[in-house]
Amino acid sequence: MAKFFERNSTKLTVSEFYDNYTLKKYNFEASYQRKSDVWAEDKKSFLIDSILKNYPIPAIFMRPIVDRDGKTKYDIVDGKQRLQAIISFIEEEIPLTTYFAEDGFLDEQSRSLAENIAGKKFEDIKKEKDSGDYVKQFWTYALQIEYLYEDDLDLVSSVFDRLNRNGEPLNPQELRNAKYSTTPLLKLIKELSNISFLQDKRERLKIERMEDEEFVSELFFLVLNKKTLDSTPTVLDVQYEKYKDNMEILREGEKEFNKVIEFMESLELDYENNKRLCWTTHLYTLFSFCWYCINNDVEVEKVKSSVSNFYNEYFSKNTKYTGYLKEYKEAASSRTRSASQKNNRMNSLLKYCSLNVSEKI
């Protein structure tokens, strides 16, 4: 007998949705979801523009969860950004688009009112004379809802994955987050991303787009594979699939990862004054260098001053790049996420510190 995914379509007005939201009936933080506030303000405002003109928007996918007392809450499977944009407009966080009236859809009779409310927040629109039709339109706009009745979170994650692979909104790591949200590997990656030493060095990464977790994945896969890898989406996808539930290897990898971080801390580099050390190119190099030292029984004190001198010289405005500094700079200038350039940077730093790069890597 054929099996089909159980779902049901219905409609929910914006007013009904917001009532439920104030009663805390929605969970926006399901494990497969990406982080909040991905949409820029203009994109949120444009969604409100569409609603006030009654344009269609994509369906919202929810998973109903009924507790023992018969109370229902809903995991937001897809449509989180749209719903949060609606909430932001209601709660005065974003305005309507400034170009609301600049639309061929409007006729001359309605353009004047549209110009009066363009660029304004909801409370100001409510106060505007003759704006009642727009206010009513907003509250009664019908959101298309798809309810997914499935207890298996892996299957629900696959729905999120399928919905977003056909569109542009999700980046590769957000797609991995959807696909592998329940796996031991991704749970561990999230834990490693929150190590205090790494947390304050992620300013250049778009944490809300999970770039921090993708970068930590690259570091972790160095440890698991005992060699540097290209950081292309295809390579990372293969690694996620390979290690997704290999508990024994993950536990050993976690121990070694933490040792590398401890070694990095022990170098006591000045990240505050050399902020470029926090760039992923240099952080990866430092991590791989420390990983090499641990695997070759190199003591921190043997390389501590040399590493500090290397980066102080490298980041100095007066430096003329020659020798190992030149090698490093060339490897940091192009194809920085390729395995070959990663190795070139690490080897330049190893040679500067008088370490034998012919030893095991």
C-alpha positions as CSV (number, residue, x, y, z in Angstrom):
1,M,0.0,0.0,0.0
2,A,1.4,3.4,-1.0
3,K,2.3,5.8,1.8
4,F,1.8,9.6,1.6
5,F,2.8,12.5,3.8
6,E,-0.2,13.5,5.9
7,R,-1.1,17.2,5.6
8,N,-4.1,19.5,5.6
9,S,-4.7,22.9,4.1
10,T,-6.6,25.7,5.8
11,K,-6.6,29.5,6.1
12,L,-5.8,31.7,9.0
13,T,-6.3,35.5,9.1
14,V,-3.5,37.7,10.3
15,S,-5.7,38.6,13.3
16,E,-6.3,35.0,14.2
17,F,-2.5,34.3,13.9
18,Y,-1.6,37.2,16.1
19,D,-4.2,36.2,18.7
20,N,-2.6,32.7,18.8
21,Y,0.9,34.3,18.9
22,T,0.0,36.3,22.0
23,L,-1.2,33.1,23.7
24,K,2.3,31.6,22.9
25,K,0.9,28.9,20.7
26,Y,3.8,29.0,18.2
27,N,7.3,27.5,18.5
28,F,9.6,29.5,16.1
29,E,12.8,27.7,17.2
30,A,12.3,24.1,16.0
31,S,15.7,22.4,15.7
32,Y,15.7,22.4,11.9
33,Q,14.9,26.1,11.7
34,R,17.6,28.7,10.9
35,K,18.2,31.5,13.3
36,S,15.9,34.5,13.7
37,D,16.1,37.9,12.0
38,V,17.6,36.7,8.8
39,W,15.4,39.1,6.7
40,A,16.5,42.7,6.3
41,E,14.0,45.4,7.2
42,D,13.2,46.3,3.6
43,K,12.3,42.7,2.8
44,K,10.0,42.6,5.8
45,S,8.4,45.8,4.8
46,F,7.9,44.5,1.3
47,L,5.9,41.6,2.6
48,I,3.6,44.0,4.4
49,D,3.3,45.9,1.1
50,S,2.1,42.7,-0.5
51,I,-0.4,41.9,2.3
52,L,-2.0,45.4,2.2
53,K,-2.5,45.0,-1.6
54,N,-3.8,41.5,-1.1
55,Y,-1.1,39.9,-3.2
56,P,-0.6,36.1,-2.6
57,I,2.4,35.0,-0.5
58,P,3.7,31.5,-0.1
59,A,2.0,29.0,2.3
60,I,3.0,28.7,6.0
61,F,3.8,25.2,7.1
62,M,3.1,24.2,10.7
63,R,3.2,21.0,12.7
64,P,0.4,20.8,15.4
65,I,1.4,19.3,18.7
66,V,-1.5,18.3,21.1
67,D,-0.6,17.8,24.8
68,R,-2.4,15.5,27.3
69,D,-4.8,18.3,28.3
70,G,-5.9,18.8,24.7
71,K,-4.0,22.1,24.2
72,T,-2.4,22.6,20.8
73,K,0.8,24.3,20.0
74,Y,2.5,24.6,16.6
75,D,6.1,24.2,15.4
76,I,6.7,26.6,12.5
77,V,8.2,24.4,9.9
78,D,8.4,26.9,7.0
79,G,7.4,30.6,6.9
80,K,9.1,31.7,10.1
81,Q,10.6,34.9,8.5
82,R,7.2,35.9,7.0
83,L,5.4,35.4,10.3
84,Q,8.1,37.4,12.2
85,A,7.8,40.2,9.6
86,I,4.0,40.4,10.3
87,I,4.7,40.5,14.1
88,S,7.3,43.2,13.6
89,F,4.9,45.4,11.7
90,I,2.1,44.9,14.3
91,E,4.5,45.7,17.2
92,E,5.9,48.9,15.6
93,E,9.3,47.5,14.8
94,I,9.2,48.1,11.0
95,P,7.3,50.5,8.7
96,L,5.4,50.0,5.5
97,T,7.6,50.5,2.4
98,T,8.3,54.1,1.4
99,Y,7.4,53.1,-2.2
100,F,4.0,51.7,-1.4
101,A,2.2,54.2,-3.7
102,E,4.7,53.6,-6.6
103,D,2.9,50.6,-8.0
104,G,1.1,50.2,-11.3
105,F,-1.4,48.2,-9.5
106,L,-2.9,51.3,-7.9
107,D,-5.3,53.6,-9.7
108,E,-5.4,57.4,-9.4
109,Q,-8.3,57.3,-7.0
110,S,-6.4,55.1,-4.4
111,R,-2.9,56.6,-5.0
112,S,-3.4,59.6,-2.7
113,L,-4.3,57.5,0.3
114,A,-1.4,55.1,-0.5
115,E,1.0,58.1,-0.5
116,N,-0.3,59.2,2.9
117,I,0.5,55.9,4.6
118,A,3.7,55.0,2.7
119,G,6.8,54.6,5.0
120,K,4.6,54.8,8.2
121,K,4.4,52.3,11.0
122,F,1.1,50.6,11.8
123,E,-0.1,52.8,14.6
124,D,0.4,55.9,12.4
125,I,-1.4,54.3,9.6
126,K,-4.4,53.6,11.9
127,K,-4.5,57.3,12.7
128,E,-4.5,58.3,9.1
129,K,-7.8,59.5,7.7
130,D,-9.6,57.0,5.5
131,S,-7.1,54.3,6.2
132,G,-9.7,51.9,7.6
133,D,-9.8,49.8,4.5
134,Y,-6.1,49.1,4.7
135,V,-6.3,48.4,8.4
136,K,-9.1,45.9,7.8
137,Q,-7.3,44.4,4.9
138,F,-4.2,43.7,7.0
139,W,-6.1,42.1,9.9
140,T,-8.3,40.0,7.6
141,Y,-5.6,38.9,5.1
142,A,-5.9,35.1,4.8
143,L,-2.6,33.3,5.3
144,Q,-2.5,29.9,3.6
145,I,-1.6,27.3,6.2
146,E,-0.4,23.7,5.6
147,Y,-0.6,21.5,8.7
148,L,1.8,18.6,8.8
149,Y,0.7,15.7,10.9
150,E,3.9,13.8,11.6
151,D,5.7,12.7,14.8
152,D,9.0,11.8,13.2
153,L,11.2,14.9,13.4
154,D,13.5,13.6,10.7
155,L,10.6,13.5,8.3
156,V,9.5,17.0,9.3
157,S,13.1,18.2,8.8
158,S,13.1,16.7,5.3
159,V,10.0,18.8,4.5
160,F,11.8,22.0,5.5
161,D,14.8,20.8,3.5
162,R,12.7,20.1,0.4
163,L,10.8,23.4,0.6
164,N,14.0,25.4,0.7
165,R,16.2,23.5,-1.7
166,N,14.1,24.8,-4.6
167,G,14.5,28.4,-3.5
168,E,17.3,30.8,-2.9
169,P,16.6,31.8,0.8
170,L,18.8,29.1,2.6
171,N,22.5,29.0,2.4
172,P,24.4,25.6,2.4
173,Q,24.8,25.5,6.2
174,E,21.1,26.3,6.8
175,L,20.2,23.4,4.5
176,R,22.5,21.1,6.4
177,N,21.0,22.3,9.6
178,A,17.6,21.3,8.3
179,K,18.7,17.9,7.1
180,Y,20.9,16.9,10.0
181,S,19.2,18.8,12.9
182,T,18.6,15.6,14.9
183,T,22.0,14.0,14.3
184,P,24.8,13.7,17.0
185,L,27.2,15.4,14.6
186,L,25.2,18.7,14.3
187,K,24.4,18.8,18.0
188,L,28.1,18.5,18.7
189,I,29.0,21.2,16.1
190,K,26.6,23.6,17.9
191,E,28.2,22.8,21.3
192,L,31.7,23.4,19.9
193,S,30.5,26.7,18.3
194,N,29.7,27.9,21.8
195,I,33.1,27.3,23.3
196,S,33.9,30.6,25.0
197,F,37.3,31.0,23.3
198,L,35.6,31.0,19.9
199,Q,32.5,33.0,20.7
200,D,34.2,36.4,20.9
201,K,36.1,35.8,17.7
202,R,33.1,35.4,15.3
203,E,32.4,39.0,14.6
204,R,33.2,38.7,10.9
205,L,30.8,35.7,10.5
206,K,27.1,36.0,10.0
207,I,26.1,34.1,13.0
208,E,22.4,34.4,12.2
209,R,23.1,32.6,8.9
210,M,25.0,29.8,10.7
211,E,28.3,30.7,9.1
212,D,29.9,30.3,12.5
213,E,28.7,26.7,12.7
214,E,29.9,26.1,9.1
215,F,33.4,27.4,10.1
216,V,33.5,25.2,13.2
217,S,32.5,22.3,11.0
218,E,35.6,23.0,8.8
219,L,37.8,22.9,11.9
220,F,36.2,19.7,13.2
221,F,36.6,17.9,10.0
222,L,40.3,18.7,10.0
223,V,40.5,16.8,13.3
224,L,38.3,13.9,12.2
225,N,40.1,13.4,8.8
226,K,43.6,14.3,10.2
227,K,44.2,16.5,7.2
228,T,42.9,19.8,5.7
229,L,40.0,19.6,3.2
230,D,38.6,21.9,0.6
231,S,35.7,23.9,2.1
232,T,33.4,23.7,-0.8
233,P,29.7,23.0,-0.2
234,T,30.0,19.5,-1.8
235,V,32.9,18.5,0.4
236,L,31.2,19.7,3.5
237,D,28.0,17.9,2.6
238,V,29.9,14.6,2.1
239,Q,31.5,15.1,5.6
240,Y,28.2,15.7,7.3
241,E,26.8,12.6,5.8
242,K,29.9,10.5,6.6
243,Y,30.1,11.5,10.3
244,K,26.4,12.3,11.1
245,D,26.0,9.5,13.7
246,N,29.4,7.9,14.2
247,M,29.4,8.3,18.0
248,E,32.8,6.7,18.7
249,I,34.7,8.9,16.2
250,L,32.7,12.0,17.3
251,R,33.7,11.5,20.9
252,E,37.3,11.1,20.1
253,G,37.2,14.1,17.8
254,E,35.6,16.2,20.5
255,K,38.4,15.5,22.9
256,E,41.1,16.4,20.3
257,F,39.2,19.5,19.2
258,N,39.2,20.7,22.9
259,K,42.9,20.0,23.2
260,V,43.6,22.2,20.1
261,I,41.5,25.0,21.5
262,E,43.4,24.8,24.8
263,F,46.7,25.0,22.9
264,M,45.4,28.1,21.0
265,E,44.5,29.7,24.3
266,S,47.9,28.9,25.7
267,L,49.6,30.9,22.9
268,E,48.1,34.0,24.6
269,L,47.9,36.0,21.3
270,D,46.7,39.6,21.3
271,Y,43.3,39.2,19.5
272,E,42.2,42.6,20.8
273,N,44.8,44.6,19.1
274,N,45.3,42.3,16.2
275,K,41.6,41.9,15.3
276,R,42.5,40.4,11.9
277,L,43.5,37.3,13.8
278,C,39.8,36.7,14.1
279,W,39.3,36.4,10.4
280,T,38.5,32.9,9.4
281,T,41.6,32.6,7.1
282,H,43.9,33.2,10.1
283,L,41.8,31.4,12.7
284,Y,41.8,28.3,10.6
285,T,45.6,28.6,10.1
286,L,46.1,28.9,13.8
287,F,43.8,26.0,14.6
288,S,45.6,23.8,12.0
289,F,49.0,24.9,13.4
290,C,48.0,24.0,16.9
291,W,46.5,20.7,15.8
292,Y,49.9,19.9,14.1
293,C,51.8,20.8,17.3
294,I,49.6,18.5,19.4
295,N,50.0,15.6,17.0
296,N,53.8,16.1,16.9
297,D,54.3,16.6,20.6
298,V,55.4,20.3,20.2
299,E,55.2,22.2,23.5
300,V,53.4,25.5,23.7
301,E,56.5,27.3,25.1
302,K,58.6,26.2,22.1
303,V,56.4,28.2,19.6
304,K,54.6,30.8,21.7
305,S,56.9,33.8,21.1
306,S,57.5,32.8,17.5
307,V,53.8,32.7,16.6
308,S,53.3,36.1,18.3
309,N,56.2,37.6,16.5
310,F,55.0,36.2,13.2
311,Y,51.5,37.8,13.4
312,N,52.8,41.0,14.8
313,E,55.2,41.3,11.9
314,Y,52.6,40.1,9.4
315,F,50.0,42.7,10.4
316,S,52.5,45.6,10.8
317,K,52.1,48.4,8.2
318,N,55.9,48.6,7.8
319,T,56.4,45.0,6.9
320,K,58.1,44.1,3.6
321,Y,56.9,40.6,2.9
322,T,59.7,38.2,2.2
323,G,60.4,34.6,2.9
324,Y,57.8,32.7,5.0
325,L,55.8,35.9,5.5
326,K,55.5,36.3,1.7
327,E,54.5,32.6,1.3
328,Y,51.8,33.1,3.9
329,K,50.5,36.3,2.4
330,E,50.3,34.7,-1.1
331,A,48.3,31.8,0.4
332,A,46.0,34.2,2.2
333,S,45.3,36.2,-0.9
334,S,43.4,33.8,-3.1
335,R,41.5,30.5,-2.9
336,T,41.8,30.7,0.9
337,R,39.4,27.8,1.5
338,S,41.2,25.4,-0.7
339,A,43.1,22.6,1.0
340,S,46.3,23.5,-0.8
341,Q,46.3,27.1,0.3
342,K,45.3,26.1,3.9
343,N,48.4,23.8,4.0
344,N,50.6,26.5,2.5
345,R,49.6,28.9,5.2
346,M,50.1,26.4,8.0
347,N,53.5,25.3,6.5
348,S,54.7,28.9,6.3
349,L,53.9,29.4,10.0
350,L,55.5,26.0,10.9
351,K,58.7,26.9,9.0
352,Y,58.8,30.4,10.6
353,C,58.7,28.6,14.0
354,S,61.5,26.3,12.9
355,L,59.4,23.2,12.9
356,N,60.0,20.4,10.5
357,V,57.0,20.2,8.1
358,S,58.1,16.8,6.9
359,E,56.9,15.3,10.1
360,K,53.5,13.6,10.2
361,I,50.6,16.0,9.4
